[in-house]
Amino acid sequence: MITKWIIVLAIFAALALDTATAEEAAQAINTGDTAWLFMSTAMVMLMVPGVGLFYGGMVRRKNALSTLMLVFATMALVSIVWVVYGYSLAFGTDIGGFIGGLEYLGLNGVGMEASGTIPHLLFMMFQGMFAIITVALIVGGIVERLKFSAWLTIALLWVTLVYTPVAHWVWGGGWLGDLGALDFAGGTVVHINAGISALAIVIVLGARKGFGKETMEPHNIPMTVLGTALLWFGWFGFNAGSALAANGIAANAFVTTNTAAAAAALTWMILSWKNRAPSVLGIATGAVAGLVAITPAAGFVTPMASILIGIRKKMGIEPAKEIDVTTIVEIIEKTKAGDEDAD
């Protein structure tokens, strides 16, 4: 009889301990911060179709649908990779400053417990959106150049071997973070990472088929402008959400994001008046350039500084627009041919 009572008391004690632990976790989670991160996560996800529309409007009509398919298939693929092992590699326990451990494999140990002031699951999902949009950005470099099946293979390998290590280096306790690298919302992890990779793919694959022989004007400018609008809106969640709280830093990032984009768009208009009337495509690309420029500094700089960042970014792009990637490819090919002749 005494043994039965001991067992009953032990059960009640365990239940009381679980309840206390749950209450402590609930107290650590801030509902305002959590609500803002839910919204920010959804806003970043909205950037994915924004990228699809932005790219889809600038390709030839026959490739518009395949461009959208590439982007949406990327979202599905990376979502699964992130849940199965990607999050663990990026944010698991540091291994030599290079990569995360496997303790979060299959989201093991990732639940409703607090990560800062938000649920751990929500933090995982928010970071997963960054992984998705980063891979989707590379689509601009492979569209009209690569088969769908080949892209899926590259995307799988890239998010595993490139994105997760770089994310860990900067945000997951890796060597770059230890050196003091500051990247508020993904200037290095997202934009430099995706940009360099897309350029490498373009150099390897060469120009699009028919380049220089066929007209390759954007087939649907309104589609690109709609994509820009979705990107601009989603970028508020991308940058301000990176504060991981509904606080003053998030508010500052919200404002600087908008002002940098606006400054870059206006700068393009002013510069373009020298030779021709401004185009809506130029204004759209100018705004996106400003959004990219402010990403790593959104939570660190003042609104006035963000205006200067937007202006400087667009002024820096103008000379770069004269550089044709195809010309770079041709130079590399000629260099290779010269080396072969020398041999």
Number of C-alpha atoms within 10 A of each C-alpha: 5 7 8 9 10 11 11 12 12 12 12 12 12 12 12 12 12 12 12 12 13 14 12 13 17 17 12 16 20 16 16 14 20 19 14 20 26 18 16 24 24 17 23 27 22 20 28 28 21 27 25 26 28 29 25 29 25 22 22 16 15 10 16 21 15 17 26 23 15 21 26 17 17 23 21 11 15 25 17 13 18 26 18 15 21 29 28 26 27 30 25 20 19 19 13 10 18 21 25 26 17 19 16 21 18 17 18 13 12 20 13 15 19 20 18 14 20 26 23 18 16 19 20 20 19 25 19 24 24 23 24 26 25 24 25 24 23 21 24 24 21 21 22 19 17 14 12 16 10 9 18 16 10 13 21 15 12 15 21 18 14 15 23 25 23 22 29 28 25 25 22 26 22 24 19 18 17 13 10 9 13 16 19 22 27 24 19 19 25 24 20 14 20 25 17 12 18 19 16 13 16 21 19 12 14 19 17 16 10 10 11 10 7 8 9 14 12 17 17 18 19 15 19 26 21 18 25 25 19 21 26 23 18 22 25 23 29 29 30 30 27 23 22 21 22 18 13 12 18 22 19 19 31 21 19 31 32 23 24 33 31 21 24 30 24 19 21 23 19 11 15 16 11 9 7 9 11 16 12 15 16 15 22 23 20 30 29 23 20 30 30 22 24 30 26 21 22 32 26 17 16 14 20 12 16 29 22 15 24 32 23 17 23 26 16 11 13 14 9 10 9 8 10 10 15 16 13 14 17 15 12 14 15 12 12 12 12 11 10 9 8 7 6
